[in-house]
Amino acid sequence: MKDVLYICVKNPFCQRDVERMGIESLERIFDVRILDCTEWLMPMAFETRGRASVERANLHRVRSLNDFRQLIDKRRGGFAVDYVGQFSVAAVLLFHALKRNGTRIIIVDSGSYPSPDLALGRRSKIRKLIDSFRHGILLQMFKEKCVRWLLKVLPDQSPDYAFVAGKAWQGDPRFRSAANHIPAHSFDYEIYRACRSSTDVSVEPYAVYLDETIAGHEDNAELGLPEPASAERFYPALRQFFDRFEATTGLPVVIAAYPSANLEACNANFGGRKVLIGRTAELVRDSRFVFAHASTAISYAVLWRKPIGFLTSSEIRNGWYQPWIDAPRILLNAPLFDIDERFPEIPSDDWFRLEHDAYKRYEEWFIKGGDSPDVSLWERFAVLTQFGECRDVHAGVIT
């Protein structure tokens, strides 16, 4: 009999999740049960993302904590992959239910990204409070405090297994507290593996912009965060910046649209430039230069050693989002361009310089460490069936 494996998600489950979470590969190893907890944990996501767009026999909609408890098989503890995180009181209660059931919790370093504290240094509590008030995220900070308090009251929720990508997990208390660490790699590296050997490469040189729908991202609406920039100011300035870049370098800018972006809106926002959805990895692979803000997809620029430039604006600089742009920029020693300022006078060749040592360090810290085998991330899950009783080993490493 296969071990049961619960896939816990907080956003409407879609076909993209089937692919990026390796559902079909995992179904060959486990009795997979997908628990879509959107209606319970993140009902706002129905407004921002719509309802689940895929139907599967093993997909279950969870509307409450009681629903969740009923769907957990009391006779088989099994495993649960966490794509939820301890982001709210309700989410903490979800993990409490799993622990009480004897279900072993797995966390996956799916999109490791440098935190501002790691790259810029820790801020004092007073500084954090002042910044939260100034950036309009004081309520979010209060909610995080409530979660931390609840975690102290309830029994330990430390994960049993952590699939880690690189070394950065050592600075994350939740990953560090896992009983067992399994060297693996990020989701982006899994996609990189799939398309690195492709011979279908574009021959026309171009630069690529990693779109984040920065003036309308659903995460911000769902979490109550202010928008980093307004569409009315951001997109005209961005179009003008790209116009100057294209005139200077001779490279057209192609848009790697955010997966849930509206194609019609993208065409208007980016001035009729070529826009592609679902092709980010290939677009970065075949590009000569990458523009980004704070997307995890900068991993592709690192893996394919593409020069990268980070973009900001006067609105972004004065908000909560700027440190998230600065964090990878500093680690990669890459330039920062303010689209509201005068276009930089940079010789054409200087656009394409990069620091290989910085890129290598970033890859080892946030994407894939040298101790992980270059095999499919989902093949690595097979070790759970071999070491199913290792859960009492503190800080063990399963190779």
N, C-alpha and C positions, 0 to 999 in steps of 0.2 A: 504494500500500500504506500502510495506517495505521501510525503509530508505535506500538510496544508500550508500554503503561503498566501497571506493576506496582503494585498496592495492597497494601502490607505492613501487616498488623495482628497484634496480640499477644493479642487476646481473641476468643472464639468469634464468628464472623461471623454476623450476624442481619439480619432484615428492616429493623430500625431503621438499621443501617449502610448498607443499600442506599439508603435515603432520605437520610440526613444526609450521606453521602459522595458524593452525586450520581452514583451508579454508572451509571444509565441515561443521564444526560446525557453523561457522559464516554465511554460506549460509542459514541456517535454520532461522536466525534472520534478515539478511539484504539482499538487492539486491547487491551482491558482484561483483565488477569489478576490475580485476587485471590489473594494468598498468605497464607493463615491459618496463622500460625506459633505458635499457642497451645501446641500439644503440645510444641514445642521450647523456646519462650521463657518460657511462663507456664503450665505444666501445672496449677498450683494453681487456675487459673481454671475448669477443668472441674468442680471441686468447688463453687466459689462461684457460677458462672454457668451451668453446664450446657454441653452440646455445642452446636455451631452449629445454629441452628434454620431455616436456609435452604439450599436446594440450587440451584446454578447451574452451567452447563457450564464456566464460566471460573473456578470456585472450586477452589483446590487446597489440600490439607492438607499442611503442612510439619512433618516430625517430627525433622529434624536439619539440621545445616549442609550435609551432603552432599545431602539432599533439596533444599534451597534452591538449591544450585549447579546441580543437574540441571534445575531448573525455569526457570532463567534462560537465555534464548535467546542462545547465544554469537555468532550471526550478526547479531543486532540489539541494539545497546546499549540503546536506548530510554530510558524515564524510570521512576522509582520514587517513588511518594508514600509518605512516611514517617509512619505512624501508630504507630510503635514507640518511637522515641526511644532515645538511648544510655544506657539504664537499667541494663544488665548487660553482663558480659563477652561473653555469647553475642550480644547485640544489636549490640555493637561489631563482632563478627566478621561479622554479617549485612551491615553497611554496607561493611566491607572487601571482601567478595565482590562487592557491587554496583560499587564503585569499580574493582576489578580487571577487571570485565567491561565497563567503559566505559559503564555505565548512569548517567545523570544523575539525581541525587537532588533531590527536591522536598520541602520542608517547608511545612506549612500552619499558619497561626496560627488553629487551629480554635476555640479557646476561651481567648483571651487573658485573663489574670487577674493582678492585681498581686501581686508577691512581697513577703513581709515586708521583705526588704532594701530594696526600692524605696520602700515606704511608711514604714518605721520606721527606716531607716538600717542600714548594714552593721555586723555584729558582728565582733569580733576572733576569731581562731582559737581562743584560749583560751575565750572566751565560748561559741562554737559547741560546743566539746568538752564543756564543763560542762553546757550545755543538753541535748546529745545523751544524756549519761549520766543526767541528772535525769529526762528524758522517756522513757527506755527505747528510744532509737533509735540507740544507739551502733553496733550491727551494720550498720544501714542506712548510717550515715556511713562505715564502713569499706569497704563495698561500693562506694560512690560514689568513694572514694579509689582503689580498684583500677581502676575504669573510667577515671578520669582518667589514671592511670599508663599503662594500655594505649593510650590515645589518643595519648600522647606517643611511644610506641614504634612504632606503626603509621603508615603514610603518612596524609597529611591526609585527613580525611573531611568537609571543609566541603561544605555543600549547593551545588548548582549554581543552584537557584532557591528563592526564599522568597516565598510569598504572604503578605503582611504585613497585619495589621489595625490601623490606627492608627499610633502612634509608639512604643509600649512595646517593640517588638522591638529597638530600638536599644540597650537595656540587656541583651539576651540574647546572649551570645557566639556561640551557634550560628546564630541568625538573622543577626547582624551579619556573620558570616564568609561568608555566602552570596555567590556571585559576582554574582547578579542578584536584585533585589528588585522584586516585582510588587505594587503597591498593590491591596488587595482588602478583604475584611471577614471577620468571624468567622462561625462556623456559626450562632450565635444571630441575627445580623443577617440571614442568609439566610432563616431561619424568620420573622423579623420582616417581611421583604419580602413573604413569602407570605400573611401574615394581617393586615397593617396596613390593608388596604382592605376587609376583611370587614364586612358590615353585620349579621352575626349576633352581636350584642352583648348580654350579660346586662343586664337592667334592674334586678335586685335588687342593692343595694350589699352588698359583703362585703370582707373582708381575706383575703389568701392567704398560706399558709406554704409555703416552698420546702423540701420534705422532702429530706434527704440520707441517710436511713437512718444517721444519725450514730452510732447505737449498734450498728451491724452492717454497715458498708459493706464490700463485697467487696474494694475496693482495699486496705484496711488488712490484711485477711487475706492477700492475695496478696503484698504487699510486706513483711509481717512488722512492721507498725506497730501499736502499741497502740490500742485503741478510745478515741476522745476522751471518751466518756461511757458509763455502764452503763445498760441499758434499765430496770433496777429503780429507779434514781434519776431518770433523765432524763425519761421520759414522764409519770410522775405530776406532776412539777413543771411540765412544759410544759402539761399539761391544765389545771392550776390557773391558770397564767398566762393562758391563752386564755379561761378562764371569766371572769376579772377584766376582761380587755380587752373581751370581748363585753358585759359588764354596764356598763362605762364608756362605750363608744362606740356601742353598739347594732348593731355590725357582727358578723355571724357569721364565723368563721374557716373557710375552705375549704382543704383540703390538696391541694397539687400534688405528688402522690406521685413519688418517684424512679422512673425508667423500669423498673427491675428489682424494684421493691418487691412484696411479697406483700400482696394486697388484704385478705385476712382479718386478717393481722397489723396492717395499718394501721388497720383499723376498731377493733381492740382498743387499739392504742397511742394513738389520737387521740380516744377517748371517743365514738365514733359520729358524729363530724363527717363532713361530705361529703368523700369522697376521690375524686380523679380521676387517672388515669394517662394520660400522653401528651398532656396538654392544658395544659402549663405556660405556653406563650406566650400563649394566649388567656386563661387565668386571670389572668395578670398584667395583660394589656391591659385587662380589664374590672373589675379590682379598684380599691379605694380606698386600700389600704395593703398593703405587702409585708413579711413577716417572713422573715429569712434567716440563714444562718450564713456559709458560704464557697462557695456554689454559683456556678458560672459563669452560671447563669440570672438572677443579679442584673442581667445586661445588659438583660433585658427591662424591668426596673423603670427602668433608666436611659433606654432608648430611648423608653418611653412616659411618662417623667417621673412616676413613681409614688413617693410618699414611702415610705421603707424604714427598718425598724428591725432591728438585728442582735441576735441572741440568744446568750447564753452561760450557763454554770452554774459552780458551784464546781469541778466536775470538769474541765470544759473549760478554765477559767482556769489551772489548774495543769499543763496538758499542752502537747504540741507543737502542737496545733491552733489555739490562741488567736491567735497572730500572723497566721494565714491569715484569721481573721475581722477582726482589727484593720486589716489592709491596705486592703481596699476601704472599710471604715467610715470610716477617717480621710480617705481621698481624697474621699469623698462627704459628709463632715462630717455623718454620720448618727448617731443615738443608739444606745447599747448597753444592752441590758436583761439583767440577771442573773435567770433564772427562779427561782433559789433564794432571792432576796431579796424584801423587801416590794414589792408592786406599786407602781410610781411614781405619785405624785399629779400627773398631767398633765392640764390642761384638754383637753376633747375636741377643740377646734379645733387645738391644738398638735401633735396626732399627725400632722396632714396637711401640715405644713410641709416644704419641701425647698429646697435651694440650687441654683437652676437653673445658675449658672455652674459649680459643682462637677460637676453631672451632664454638662454639655456637655464639660468637660475630660476626664472619664472616658470619654465616648463617643469623643472624638478620640484618646485614648491607647490604649484597649483594644478598641474595637469596630470603628470605621470612621473613617479619616482623610478629610480634605477632598480629598485627591488621588486617591481611588479612585472609579471610575464606579459609579453606582447600577444595576448590572446583576447578573445571577446570578453567583455565585462560580464556577460551573462553566463559564460562558461565558468567563470570564477565562482558563481553561486553554487556550483556542484560541491564545493568543499563543505558547505553547510550540511549536506547529507552524510559526509564522511566524519565530520567533527561535531555532530549534533549534540554531544554531551560535554562540550568544552566550556559551557557557560560559566563555570565557577573558576576559571583560570583568569586571574587578574592581569590585565594589560598583556595578554598573550598575543603572539603574532602567528597567524595561520598562513603558511606559504603553499 
